[in-house]
């Protein structure tokens, strides 16, 4: 929009000014108005900051699982106690019977026998001392023995509880001698060497909080000094009812000093990348 300013506002009628100076005054006025227009459009406001308020979060363990088996069985042995630290692959409990263990050993012996017979048939074949049908039969018996051994071992694995990852035994839900139904919880395992913090923010902060951004975590569970966490993911799906989105942060807890399941305060640090992007967009 062009602003027309009457000449009399700048030059009084009784002023003796050369007509040649009038275009110069008008040029200066145009420059002044253009400068004001640019400043207003640029937004002479306060510098951008992280507008994310201090939010409530909840601390969660990295892994937590209830271990069970796919069949009904009686707990034969428990190899752990509550609170014990375990490592990936450790045997936690045995639920197969002694007869099932013997069946696996029998399958292993049958495989050795089938291998010996097959090797002897091959040697006889070199001297044409064995019929082709007998050799094929020995090969089939060998394959069946291998399959039977794998089946027996799989049956034992199905009735053995292994630690799926490094962690700590949280609860023993069955004792030795008790029967566990199919899928029934036997041992509860937890890993909180890394803690997740879930916080729900208004959708307007989707472009402010980004993965990799740091935040200070404070609360009674953390201790007198705040801990440092890093944003792991920003959920791109906003809940339509509340207009909130979930942000997950992670925090190291190698010494297992900080417990989980407790509320904390989350204060996001200023994200310089977001500030720069916001300035350029204006």
C-alpha positions in Angstrom: 0.0 0.0 0.0 1.4 3.4 -1.0 1.1 6.1 1.7 0.4 9.6 0.2 1.6 12.4 2.6 0.6 16.0 1.8 3.5 18.2 1.1 2.4 20.7 3.7 3.2 18.3 6.5 6.9 18.7 5.7 7.2 22.0 4.0 5.3 25.0 5.4 3.6 27.2 2.8 5.7 30.3 3.7 9.0 28.5 3.3 11.0 29.5 0.4 12.3 26.2 -1.0 13.4 25.6 -4.5 11.1 23.3 -6.5 14.1 21.2 -7.3 14.3 20.0 -3.6 10.8 18.6 -3.5 11.7 15.3 -5.3 14.6 14.7 -2.9 12.2 15.0 0.1 9.8 12.6 -1.5 12.7 10.1 -2.1 13.8 10.2 1.5 10.2 9.7 2.7 9.9 6.6 0.5 13.1 5.1 1.9 11.9 5.8 5.4 8.6 4.1 4.9 10.1 1.1 3.1 12.5 0.6 6.0 9.7 0.7 8.6 7.8 -1.9 6.5 10.8 -4.3 6.4 11.3 -4.0 10.1 7.7 -4.8 10.9 7.6 -7.8 8.6 10.9 -9.1 10.0 9.3 -9.1 13.5 11.3 -7.1 16.0 10.3 -9.5 18.7 12.2 -11.3 21.5 14.7 -13.9 20.2 13.3 -17.4 19.8 13.7 -19.7 22.8 12.6 -23.2 23.6 9.0 -22.7 24.6 8.6 -26.2 26.0 7.5 -25.9 29.6 8.8 -28.2 32.3 6.7 -31.4 31.9 5.8 -34.4 34.0 7.3 -37.7 32.9 7.4 -41.3 34.0 10.5 -43.5 34.2 10.3 -47.0 32.6 12.8 -49.9 32.4 14.4 -50.6 29.0 13.1 -54.3 29.1 10.6 -56.0 31.3 9.3 -59.5 30.5 7.2 -62.3 32.0 8.8 -65.6 31.0 6.7 -68.7 30.3 6.8 -71.9 28.3 4.4 -72.9 25.4 3.4 -76.2 27.1 2.1 -77.3 30.5 4.9 -78.7 32.7 6.1 -79.0 36.3 8.9 -76.8 37.5 11.8 -79.2 38.1 14.6 -76.8 39.0 15.0 -73.1 39.7 18.5 -71.8 39.1 18.0 -68.2 40.2 16.6 -66.1 43.1 14.8 -62.8 43.2 17.2 -59.9 42.8 19.9 -62.0 41.1 21.7 -60.5 38.1 21.6 -62.7 35.0 23.2 -62.6 31.6 21.8 -63.4 28.2 21.6 -67.2 27.6 21.7 -68.2 31.3 19.4 -71.0 32.3 16.8 -69.7 34.8 14.6 -72.8 35.2 14.2 -76.3 34.0 10.7 -77.8 33.5 11.4 -80.9 31.4 11.2 -84.3 33.2 14.0 -86.8 33.6 12.4 -89.2 31.2 12.4 -86.5 28.5 16.1 -85.8 29.2 16.8 -89.6 28.8 14.8 -89.6 25.5 17.1 -86.9 24.1 20.2 -88.9 25.1 18.7 -92.0 23.5 18.2 -90.0 20.3 21.8 -89.0 20.3 22.9 -92.6 20.7 20.7 -93.7 17.8 22.2 -91.0 15.6 25.7 -92.4 16.3 24.6 -95.9 15.4 23.0 -94.6 12.2 26.2 -92.8 11.2 28.3 -96.0 11.8 26.0 -98.1 9.6 26.0 -95.5 6.9 29.8 -95.3 6.8 30.1 -99.1 6.6 27.6 -99.2 3.7 29.6 -96.6 1.8 32.8 -98.6 2.2 31.1 -101.7 0.9 29.8 -99.7 -2.1 33.4 -99.2 -3.2 33.8 -102.9 -3.6 30.3 -103.5 -4.9 29.6 -105.4 -1.7 26.2 -103.7 -0.9 23.0 -103.4 -2.8 21.9 -99.9 -3.9 18.7 -100.4 -1.9 20.5 -101.1 1.3 22.6 -98.0 0.9 19.6 -95.8 0.3 18.0 -97.4 3.4 21.0 -96.5 5.5 20.9 -92.9 4.3 17.2 -92.6 5.2 17.9 -94.1 8.7 20.6 -91.5 9.2 18.4 -88.6 8.3 15.6 -89.9 10.5 18.0 -90.1 13.4 19.1 -86.5 12.9 15.5 -85.3 12.8 14.7 -87.3 16.0 17.6 -85.7 17.9 16.6 -82.2 16.8 13.1 -82.9 17.9 14.2 -84.1 21.3 16.4 -81.1 21.8 13.7 -78.7 20.8 11.4 -80.4 23.3 13.9 -79.7 26.1 14.4 -76.1 24.9 10.6 -75.5 25.0 10.7 -76.6 28.7 13.8 -74.5 29.6 13.7 -70.8 30.6 16.7 -68.8 29.3 17.5 -65.2 30.0 16.7 -63.3 26.8 19.0 -60.4 27.8 21.2 -59.1 30.6 19.0 -58.1 33.5 17.8 -58.9 37.0 15.2 -61.3 38.4 12.4 -59.3 39.6 9.9 -62.0 40.8 9.7 -65.8 41.0 6.0 -66.6 40.3 6.4 -70.4 40.6 8.4 -72.6 43.0 10.1 -76.0 42.3 7.5 -78.7 42.1 4.6 -76.5 41.0 2.9 -77.0 37.7 2.8 -74.1 35.2 0.1 -74.0 32.7 0.7 -73.2 29.0 1.8 -69.5 28.8 1.6 -69.0 32.6 4.1 -66.6 34.1 7.0 -68.3 35.8 9.7 -65.6 36.2 9.6 -61.9 35.8 12.8 -60.3 34.4 13.7 -56.6 34.3 16.5 -54.6 32.7 16.8 -51.0 33.9 20.5 -50.4 33.1 19.0 -47.9 30.6 15.9 -46.0 31.6 13.2 -44.6 29.3 11.3 -41.5 30.2 7.9 -41.0 28.5 6.5 -37.4 28.5 3.4 -36.2 26.8 3.5 -32.8 25.2 1.1 -30.6 23.3 1.2 -31.0 19.6 2.5 -27.4 19.1 5.9 -28.6 20.3 6.4 -31.2 17.6 8.7 -28.9 15.7 10.6 -27.8 18.9 11.6 -31.1 20.4 13.7 -33.3 18.2 15.5 -36.6 18.5 18.9 -36.1 20.1 17.8 -33.1 22.1 18.9 -33.1 25.7 16.8 -32.6 28.8 17.4 -32.4 32.5 15.5 -35.0 34.6 14.8 -34.1 38.2 12.8 -35.6 41.1 13.1 -37.6 44.3 14.1 -40.8 42.5 16.9 -39.1 40.6 18.5 -37.5 43.7 19.7 -34.0 44.6 21.2 -33.3 41.2 19.4 -33.6 37.9 20.3 -36.3 35.5 20.8 -35.8 31.7 18.6 -37.6 29.2 18.5 -37.6 25.4 15.3 -37.5 23.3 15.1 -40.9 21.5 11.9 -40.4 19.5 9.1 -38.0 19.0 5.8 -39.9 18.2 4.4 -38.5 15.0 0.9 -39.6 15.9 -1.0 -37.1 17.9 -3.9 -38.4 20.1 -7.0 -36.7 18.6 -8.8 -36.6 21.9 -6.2 -34.8 24.0 -4.0 -33.3 21.3 -0.9 -34.7 23.0 2.0 -36.5 21.5 4.5 -38.8 23.2 8.2 -38.1 23.5 10.5 -40.9 24.7 13.9 -40.1 26.2 16.6 -42.4 27.4 19.0 -42.1 30.3 21.9 -44.3 31.3 21.7 -46.1 34.6 24.6 -48.5 34.5 25.0 -48.6 38.3 21.2 -49.3 38.8 21.1 -46.4 41.2 17.8 -44.9 39.9 14.6 -47.0 40.3 11.9 -47.0 37.7 8.1 -46.4 37.8 8.4 -43.0 39.5 7.3 -39.6 38.2 10.0 -37.0 37.3 10.2 -33.5 35.9 11.5 -33.1 32.4 13.1 -29.7 31.3 14.1 -29.6 27.7 17.3 -27.7 26.7 17.2 -25.0 24.0 17.5 -26.6 20.6 19.7 -24.3 18.5 18.7 -26.1 15.3 15.1 -25.5 16.0 15.9 -21.8 16.8 17.7 -21.4 13.5 15.0 -23.0 11.5 12.4 -20.9 13.2 14.3 -17.7 12.4 14.7 -18.6 8.7 11.0 -19.4 8.4 10.2 -15.8 9.4 
